Amino acid sequence: MFVFKSYGPEWRKYRRVMHNAFTPDAIARYWPVQLQTTRELLHNLLTSPANFSAHIHLCVRYLLRSF
């Protein structure tokens, strides 16, 4: 994991990747995926609230894939 790396070439590589993933332009590209995923989560929670945990896990998986 990036946080636990010692400073060096590999650390700088990971930092560059992380920095590029969180620029304002990059964040704006995530918005449609976040919006759609949130809508799906809310729909799933309304239709089957008993499966709350499964819905949350699915939502997190979709959001992590969007990076």
Secondary structure, 3 states (H helix, E strand, C coil): CHHHCCCCHHHHHHHHHHHHHCCHHHHHHHHHHHHHHHHHHHHHHHHCHHHHHHHHHHHHHHHHHCC
